[in-house]
Structures are given as C-alpha cells and as structure tokens.
C-alpha cells in the first residue's frame, strides 16, 4: 500500500509542486494519475522512488515511512520499484538483452539467473525474438516495451510510469496500457502518470486528478 499523508513539496526556488496531498493506493491496484503539465505528477512519483523528499507530511509504502529511510538504504528500498519514463533511454551500442539485463548486472545476479529473468521479461512484452537486436532497429513502441521489460526484470512490487505513452500514437498507447494491466493482474501495484484523458477513459481503473499541486478529484471507473 502507498499512503501520502498531508504531503507538501516546496523547492528551493519557491515553487510548490505538491500542496497538502493525501491519498491511498492499495496493494495490487492500478491507478492513473491524471493532470496537466506541471500539476505535480512527476514529483509525486519521484517521492515514492525517493528521488525527492517531502518538505512536510508523511509517505508510507508497505508500512515503511519513507521519511525514516537513511540515504545508504535507498538502493535497497528501490529494488522493490520499477520506474518507467516517457523516454526509455536505451543504450544504442548494446543489445536489447543487455539493456534489459543492466539492473540485474548492477545488483550482482549470476549469469544463469540474469538470462532466465531477462528472457522471461522480454517474453512478457512480446520481444523475446528480438533480444539480440539493437535499439535503433526497433520501432518507438517496441523501444518503450524494452523499457518496460527493464523496469520489471527484477520483479518489483510497485511499478511507477511517468508519461509512458507520451511519444506514441493512440493505437500503440493502448497496447502499452494493456501491458501495464497485465502486470497489475499478477499483483503488481501500478501507478501511471499521464495527461491523456481519452486514453485513461478507455480503461476501468481508478483515476486521481492533480491540478496545481493539489488532489482535485478522484474517479472510480467501473
């Protein structure tokens, strides 16, 4: 579960990115975070990933208060998270297999386990047959799926996606969202930040709406 309790984030230049936000996301839930550019969506995701700290308030993830996590323990905490952005930032001189394997290599997994996990992740996003291709050989939609495979290869409990369909056409955007729904179906908690209202309306998941750093609406789709 993810809980924000009266969370405010004010940057040193005076900009208030989030203002007294309280929300709850259940374990295994898929939630859309909807809002205009600058509404505070990215800041909210970054605070869950401990890329930012709140100015005031509490953030609790799986009963762990993030305010109490020391800096040296942050890498261990992040192993529970998968983070996917609008630009997957793939290494063009490395194969798709090598790109997806990078988090496991950094974490020190052995070769056999890396191979097993990478191929399982690529199969889940439909790209196993392209594991030896280079990123420039793939379409934008395929590159985003590689980014998703890299984000889930370590089997995270929480998947955070920041505008993951921002560079894609409507058809590809729907395909990517269906992939996220499949991860939610196997128990992963998924939080997707987007400004695409039409896309969100196609899926039956709860929507939190941010505006000017505040939670202004919550919609439950059925």
N, C-alpha and C positions, 0 to 999 in steps of 0.2 A: 504494500500500500504506500502511496505517496500523499503526504499531508503538507500543505502550506498553511501556516497559522499567522495571519496578520503580517505578511511579508512585504517589506519595502526595500527597494534598491535605488539608492541615490549615488550617482557617480561624482567624481571629484570636480567636474565642470558644472555641477549643479543640476544636471539632467536627472529627473526621476523616471526611471524605466518601469518600475513597478511600485504601486502605491496601495499598501494595506490589503494585499491579496490573500484570501483564504479559499482553499479548495481541497478536495479529496479525490483520489483516483484509486480504485480498488485493484487488488492483485488480479492479473489476468484480464483486465479491461482494456479495450481500445478506445481512446478518446481523441477527438480532434480539438486543437487549439486554434481558433479562428480569429483573425484580426488584420487590420491594415498594417502596412509597413511602418515600423516604429511603435507598434502597440505594446511591445514588451514580450512578444512570444519567444524570441531567441534568448533574451535574458533569462526568462523562466527556465528554459531547457538547460542553459549554461549553469544555472544554480543547482539544478538536480545533478548535473555532472561534476559539480564542484569546480567549474571553470570560473565561477563568480561566487561571492559570498553576499548574503543579505546585509543591508545596513541595519535593519530591525526585523524582528519576527523569527519564527522557527520553521525549519524544514525537516520533516521526519520521513525517512524512507525505510520501510520494513522495520519499524520500531527503533531505528537508529537516528538520533538527532545529528544532522549534518554539521551543525554549529560546533559540535564537540569533536569532530574528526580532525586530528592533527595533520599537518601538511605531509609528513612522511608516510601516513597511512592512506593518503588519497589514491595512489596507484592500485592498492589492494581493493579499495571500495569500487573503483571504476571497472574492475573485472566483472562486475555484475551488470554493467551497462553496455549497450550498443548505441553508437551515435552515428547518424547518417545525415549528411548535408546535401544541399542543392547541387554542389559540385563534389563528386566523389574523390577528386584529386588523386587519380591513379598514377602509378609510376610507369611512364611510357616505355622505358627500356626494360621493364620486367614483364613476365608473362602474367596472364590472368591468375593462374595458380599461385604464383609468387606474390602477387598483390594481395590476394585473399589470405595467404599464409602469414603475412607480416605480423599481425598481432600475436599469433601463436609463437613465432620465432622469437619475438621480443620477450614473451612470457616464459620462454625456455622449454617448450614442449619438445618431446623427442620426435624424430623423423617419421616414425610409423603413425603416431597419433596426429601429427600435422597432416599427413597425407589423407588419413581417414576423415578428419574433420573438414578439411578443405573440399574434398570431393563430395561429401555429404551436403555442404553448404551450397556448392555450385549446382548440384543436382536439384536442390530445393528451389533455386531461382531459374532453373532451366538452361544452364550454361555449361554443364559438365563437358560436353563435346568440344568446347572452345577453351579448355583450360590452358592450352599451350599458345593461344593467340596473344598478341599484344593489344593494349587498349585501343590504339588508333585503328585497329581492324574491326572494331565493334561500333554499332550504332549508339546514339546517345542513350536510348532506352536500355540497351544491353550494358553500357558502362554504368548506369545507375544501379542495375541489378547486381553488377560486380560489387559496387559499393555496399549494397545491402548484404550480400554474402560475406563480405569482410566484416560488417557490423555485427553479424550473428554467428560467426565461425567459432567464437569462444562460448557459445550457448548462454547469452546474457538473460537475466530475469527481466530486465527493463530495456525497451528499445525506444530511443528518442530520435525523431526525424524532423529536421528543420528545413521546411520548404523542399521536400524531396522530389516534387514533380514540377518545380519552377521552370525548368528548361525543356519540358516535354510537351508534346501536343496532347489534346484531350484523350485520344484513344490510348496512348502509352501511359498517361497519368492514371487511367482507370486500372490498367494492368498492374502498375506498381502498387496501387492501393489494395488490390486483391491479394498481392503478395503479403502485405502487412496484415491483412485479415487472416491469412493462413497461419502466421506466426501467433497471432492472438488466440487462435483456435487450439493451439497446443500449450497455452498457459503463459505466454509471454505478455507482460504489460506493455502496451504500445501507446506512445503519446506523439501525435503528429501535428506540427505547427504548419499552418497554411493560410493563404488569403483567398483561396479558390472556393468561393461559396457554392458554385454549381457542382463542383466535384464532391464536396462534402455532402451535399444533399442527395447524392446517389447511394450513400451508404448508411445503414441503420445503426449508427453509433452515437454516443453522447458527444455533444459539442459544447465547449467552453469558449465564450467570446470575450476577447480583450479589446479595450479601447482606451487609449491614452494611459496605459499602465494599470488600468483597473479592470476587474472582472465585472462586465456589464450585463451578461446574460448567460444562461445555461439552458440548453435544449436537449431533451431526451427523445431520440428518434425511435420509433417502434415499427 
